[in-house]
Amino acid sequence: MEYLRGSKNYEERRKKQYAILEDYFTEKGIDLEEVKRILKKQVVELPSWAVGNSGTRYGTFMDKGAAVTIWDKVDDCAEIQRCLGVTPVMASHVLWDKTDDGRFEPVREYAEKKGMRIGTVHPNTFSGQEFRFGSICSPVAPVRESTKAHFVDCIRMAREMGSKSIGMWLADGTSYPGQDSLAERKHRLFEGLKTLYDAMDPDMTLLLEYKPFEPFFYTTDVPDWGTSFMMCRKLGEKAKVLVDLGHHLPCTNIEQIICSLLDEGKLGGFHFNNRRYADDDLILGTVNPLEIFLIFNEIVDANVRGLDTGITYMLDQSHNIENSLEGIIYSVMNIQTAYAKSLLVDRKILAAARAENDVVVSNMIIMDAFNCDVEPLLAQLRLEMGLSDTDPLRNHRQSGYAQKAAQERKAGILTLGGGA
């Protein structure tokens, strides 16, 4: 499909639009060179599990050429990085990224050969018959002990892959009142996490995710950011909260949560996705792009205030009907768009409006940045980064990579049932 960005006069228009943007924001005292410098430094981790065939609990639509092996996944992530330039890291889930011999040094070596490195490692606490009543919170002692042993082994895997962060999503919970002691489950939760935390190297970080419901439906053992924050504070400095954008109840003000965690120095990272009703794991920015912008606005504001914002940005999506690689590329493009807009907020004027309690103008300043067309800025950014095309999605489509993969790979089955 030929789109506006592919038209003959697009590049000429882009240059003119960028020049207009530069003049406009220079007058406002915003340096676009500094904005581009910040955008070039951003790194988004790609989920290894998202490039294969994934779907819902009801089924999976298969894509020809979808990744099956860990080597396929690295290749796909390298292709995404070739198009975007800000995704040189692949997050790994130990359940789906096993090698035949159980060694992970070859994965690290192969990734490095492809210009990639391994990022956050995610243990398994949900796939297996033994987890019927939970993992580290289970009332069954042997299950708790085997899960702890798995946690310790995941640290070995992380070392072999060169990873410095562990992403912990705990599926544990109960389905009925009276099923188990909630107080005892809380104690087991900390005990299990402490085993993982104590096994980590001094320079590793534990990222503790939360989710209000599913797969258990009466209680979830880490149901909200407050529980995650409480556990991380008890564990120590190496433990921080991981925010999955799909893991919130309707009407939750996620950007306020982000602000609080940043202010407390406990925001560790994100699982980026989008939702309409619950944990839908849709392409980021396709349902509520304003929310993504407002989240980044809080991050930029924290940076301006001098707070430490060493954040791990990860995608966590389930590509049900769209091509996985295209969905991932589109998501990262939307991340860049939201981040760029947040960097263009006129914070001096905003501070003046706030000082006068001018709520209308304060909101208008925020919305002016959100409504700004930053595509010329991002196109210029990609040119300066040495990418071969200013449109990453067009770059991928025209490369022939998908067609080559479809010819060389057998149609594999990798049914994940959505992101964690």
Stockholm file with secondary structure:
# STOCKHOLM 1.0

chainA/1-420         MEYLRGSKNYEERRKKQYAILEDYFTEKGIDLEEVKRILKKQVVELPSWAVGNSGTRYGTFMDKGAAVTIWDKVDDCAEIQRCLGVTPVMASHVLWDKTDDGRFEPVREYAEKKGMRIGTVHPNTFSGQEFRFGSICSPVAPVRESTKAHFVDCIRMAREMGSKSIGMWLADGTSYPGQDSLAERKHRLFEGLKTLYDAMDPDMTLLLEYKPFEPFFYTTDVPDWGTSFMMCRKLGEKAKVLVDLGHHLPCTNIEQIICSLLDEGKLGGFHFNNRRYADDDLILGTVNPLEIFLIFNEIVDANVRGLDTGITYMLDQSHNIENSLEGIIYSVMNIQTAYAKSLLVDRKILAAARAENDVVVSNMIIMDAFNCDVEPLLAQLRLEMGLSDTDPLRNHRQSGYAQKAAQERKAGILTLGGGA
#=GR chainA/1-420 SS CCCGGGSTTHHHHHHHHHHHHHHHHHHTTCCHHHHHHHHHHCCEEEEGGGSBCCCBTTBCCCCTTCBCSHHHHHHHHHHHHHHHSSCCEEEEETTTCCCTTSCCHHHHHHHHHTTCEEEEEECCSSSSGGGTTCSTTCSCHHHHHHHHHHHHHHHHHHHHHTCCEEEECCCCEESSTTSSCHHHHHHHHHHHHHHHHHHSCTTCEEEEECCSSSSCSSEESSCSHHHHHHHHHHHCTTEEEEEETTSSCTTCCHHHHHHHHHHTTCEEEEEECBCSSSSCCBCTTSSCHHHHHHHHHHHHHHHHTTCCCCCEEEECCCCSSSCHHHHHHHHHHHHHHHHHHHTTCCHHHHHHHHHTTCHHHHHHHHHHHHTSCCHHHHHHHHHHTTCSCSCHHHHHHHHTHHHHHHHHSCCCCCCCCSCC
#=GC SS_cons         CCCGGGSTTHHHHHHHHHHHHHHHHHHTTCCHHHHHHHHHHCCEEEEGGGSBCCCBTTBCCCCTTCBCSHHHHHHHHHHHHHHHSSCCEEEEETTTCCCTTSCCHHHHHHHHHTTCEEEEEECCSSSSGGGTTCSTTCSCHHHHHHHHHHHHHHHHHHHHHTCCEEEECCCCEESSTTSSCHHHHHHHHHHHHHHHHHHSCTTCEEEEECCSSSSCSSEESSCSHHHHHHHHHHHCTTEEEEEETTSSCTTCCHHHHHHHHHHTTCEEEEEECBCSSSSCCBCTTSSCHHHHHHHHHHHHHHHHTTCCCCCEEEECCCCSSSCHHHHHHHHHHHHHHHHHHHTTCCHHHHHHHHHTTCHHHHHHHHHHHHTSCCHHHHHHHHHHTTCSCSCHHHHHHHHTHHHHHHHHSCCCCCCCCSCC
//
